[in-house]
Amino acid sequence: MKAVILAAGEGRRLRPLTVTRPKVMIPVGGRPILEYVVSALKESGIIDIIMVVGYKREKIMDYFGDGNKWGVKITYVEQPQQLGTAHALRQASHMINDRFLVINGDNIIDASAIKEVIRVSDGDVAMLTVTVDRAQEYGVVKTQNQMVKAILEKPKGEEISKVVNAGVYNFSPIIFRYLESIEISERGEYEITDALRKMLGEGYAIKSVHTNALWMDALYLWNLLDMNAATLATRRGNADGRLEDGAHISGEVVLGKKSVVRSGSYIVGPVVIGDNCEIGPNAVILPGTSIGNNCTIEPFTRISNSILMDNVKIASFSDISSSIIGDGVVAGPGLIIEADDAKVEADNVVMKARMGAAIGDNTEVAGRVLIKPGKAIGVRCKIGEGTIVRDNLPDNVRAL
Ligand SMILES: CC(=O)N[C@H]1[C@@H](OP(=O)(O)OP(=O)(O)OC[C@H]2O[C@@H](n3ccc(=O)[nH]c3=O)[C@H](O)[C@@H]2O)O[C@H](CO)[C@@H](O)[C@@H]1O
C-alpha cells in the first residue's frame, strides 16, 4: 500500500518557529515531527511514500532525500500554493491507482493506530478518530456503530462531540472525484472533510477507526513542549559522546557523536543531546530537554523542559525552562527566561499555559537579559544588554 503524507503547510500558529521551516520540521524529542510519521509508516509496513511538499519544501527534501536512510522510498510532489488539504492530496492523484493511506505530516501517532486503519479493506473510506479536549479546533466527527454519520470542520458554538478526525485515512481512488468537485470552504481552503461530507451525502460508507493510542498535534507553541516530553519518553539512552570525569548522568540520556559533557555537569533524563555539543563544565540539564547539534551550554547554566534547536549557544549563568529556542540563537551570559502559568497569545488565541519563551532562528541576545513568561520573540532580532522583554517581539527588531 502507498501512503501520501500531507506536509506542504506552514503552520502559521507556530510562528516564529515556522518563519524558517514548515511545522512538520520542528524538532521534538530530537527529531523533526515528520520523522516520527515516516518511522510509524515504516513500522506499519508501508515503504512507498508520496510526500506532498510546498512551503519551504527544501527543508524537508534536504533532510529526507529519497528516504533510503529510513528504509522507505520517498517521492515528492509539489503543492505550489497551500490551498488546503484536499488540494494538497489532489497533487498526488496521478501516482495512485489502488487503495492508499493518507496521513497528516504534523501529528505524532503510534504505529498501532495506523495499522488498524490499514487493516480495513472493505467499504469506501476508513478514518482514524480520537477523543480530544478542544475538539472545536478539529474536524468533529459524529459516529454510530463505528460508522461516521456527520463531520463538522472546526464548528463554532456548542460542543457536539469530543471525537475528532485524526487525519489518517484509508481511501479508494474514488476520493479524487470528490476532492475535485468541492468548493472552497468558509476558511478559504479546499478541505478533505468537505469531500468526505459530500461522499456521506451520496450514501458512501465511512468507517470510524477509533484509537486510544498516542496521537498528538501541536496547535500552539506551548503544545510543542508536551509533544517534546511525550517523544522523549520513548527514547532510550546511549552515549556516543564523551563524559569527562566528574560529570553526572542519570535517567535516559542520549548523547550524540563528538559531544562532550564536561566535569561537574549534571544531567537528568529524559534528555537528548545531538552531535558536536559542548555541555559545561558545571552545567545542569534537567528532564524534558532536547538539544540539537553543534550547541554550546556554558558553565553554571541550567536548562529544563525545553527544546534547543541546532547551533544554539547559551552563555554562562543562564536559566532557561519551558522554552523553545530556534536554530542559531546566541545568548550572552545571565539570560533568564521566566517560566510560569502565563497568559500566552498566538494567532489571536489567548490561553493560560506554562511557558517560558519561544525565540525565532538567529536571534542574538546580549548579556543579562530577562524574558517574562509566555513571550514569543521573532527571527533575527537583536536584544541589547540588560533588556527586560515584557512583550512579544516581531521578526528583525532591535530591542534595547
Ligand atoms: C480540512 C482538514 O483536513 N481538516 C483536518 C486537519 O485539520 P488542520 O487544520 O489541523 O489541518 P492542517 O492545516 O494542520 O493540515 C494538516 C496537514 O496537511 C498539510 N497541508 C495543509 C494545507 C495545505 O494546503 N497543504 C498541506 O499539505 C499540513 O502541512 C499538515 O501536515 O487535521 C486535523 C487533525 O490534525 C483534523 O481534525 C481536521 O479535520
The ligand as a Gaussian input file, in Angstrom:
#p B3LYP/6-31G(d) Opt

LIG

0 1
 C       -9.650000      20.123000       6.374000
 C       -8.877000      19.102000       7.106000
 O       -8.200000      18.302000       6.518000
 N       -9.009000      19.126000       8.436000
 C       -8.338000      18.169000       9.297000
 C       -6.936000      18.667000       9.630000
 O       -7.099000      19.962000      10.189000
 P       -5.897000      21.014000      10.394000
 O       -6.469000      22.366000      10.336000
 O       -5.135000      20.608000      11.595000
 O       -5.037000      20.792000       9.139000
 P       -3.595000      21.427000       8.898000
 O       -3.772000      22.770000       8.307000
 O       -2.775000      21.286000      10.118000
 O       -3.058000      20.442000       7.802000
 C       -2.871000      19.071000       8.043000
 C       -1.656000      18.625000       7.225000
 O       -1.858000      18.940000       5.857000
 C       -0.785000      19.705000       5.357000
 N       -1.340000      20.713000       4.422000
 C       -2.270000      21.617000       4.815000
 C       -2.760000      22.560000       3.941000
 C       -2.284000      22.579000       2.610000
 O       -2.681000      23.389000       1.748000
 N       -1.344000      21.664000       2.259000
 C       -0.871000      20.712000       3.119000
 O       -0.042000      19.883000       2.744000
 C       -0.098000      20.351000       6.547000
 O        1.276000      20.514000       6.283000
 C       -0.367000      19.344000       7.659000
 O        0.676000      18.418000       7.782000
 O       -6.300000      17.765000      10.533000
 C       -6.993000      17.584000      11.786000
 C       -6.193000      16.597000      12.595000
 O       -4.956000      17.173000      12.934000
 C       -8.419000      17.091000      11.530000
 O       -9.152000      17.008000      12.742000
 C       -9.136000      18.031000      10.574000
 O      -10.441000      17.533000      10.280000

